[in-house]
Amino acid sequence: MTQTLNTRKKILQAAISLIKKKGFQGVTTREIARQANVNEVTVFRHFGNKMNILNTIIDEYSYIPSFEKVVHEEIRWNLKEDLQIITKIYFTFFKENDDVIKIAYKELGSFPELDKKITTIPLQLKELLVQYFDRMQKLNKIKECDSNAIAIAFISMNFGYLVSLVIHNHDFGINEEKFIDDSIQLFTGMLGF
């Protein structure tokens, strides 16, 4: 079982490395197998086809499970602390998975079924944040607001900064820590009593 998981992981890592360099269309399963140091038949046995490899990469490197865990285990129902936790997880995920983010960004528009999968990830995050902001309102911890609009604004602001940082290697002249602090201050000032 462990060997199977290791083989699977090697194949995924090889695919990520190659797709990042050459794009999905530019990579063959033979190249993935060679890079992973496995037989091409092993690639097919684990994934069936190249598209399933890409789908698995997107599924396994989604940040939603991390956020669901935070919402259920680490939220303190304190706006500033909670937004710091959420933002740091979001930033950590983006930076630790920058290769996968670059692949998703590069392949966006190439495959409608993949586009749909990629776009559901931020929608799931938005729903988690909407639930959080709704609950904070019910607990009378934040001002009454449109939770949907606030969630979208929060995601968009962080996503914009991170895409600029990870994809374009540009930080707008503001370091990450200051960006996080200032953006959280913006939201706590807007929503706090």
MOTAPE-V732042 format. One record per pair of residues at least 6 apart in sequence whose ideal C-beta (glycine too) atoms are under 7 Angstrom apart, sorted by the first residue. I is the first residue (numbers start at 1). J is the second residue. Records with the same first field share a line. If there is no record, write none. Layout:
I: J  J
//
This chain:
7: 38  42  46
8: 46
10: 36  37  38
11: 32  36  38  43  46
12: 56  57
14: 32  35  36
15: 32  53  57
16: 57  99  100  103
17: 35
18: 27  31  32  35
19: 27  103
20: 99  102  103
23: 106
24: 54  107  110
29: 40  43  44  50
30: 40
32: 43  53
33: 39  40  42  43
47: 53  56
54: 114
55: 117
57: 100  103
58: 104  114  117  118
61: 97  100
62: 121
63: 90  93
64: 121  124  125
66: 89  93
67: 89  125  128
68: 128
70: 85  86  89
71: 128  132
74: 85
75: 82  132
76: 82
77: 136  139  141
79: 136  141  142  188  191  192
80: 184  188
83: 184  187
84: 184
87: 158  180  184
90: 158
91: 162  176
94: 101  162  166
95: 166
98: 166
101: 166
102: 167
104: 118
105: 167
107: 114
108: 115  118
109: 115
122: 155
125: 155
126: 151  152  155
129: 151  154  155
130: 147  148  151
133: 142  145  147  150  151
134: 147
136: 142
137: 144  145
142: 191  192
143: 191  193
145: 191
154: 187
157: 183
161: 179
164: 170  172
165: 171
//
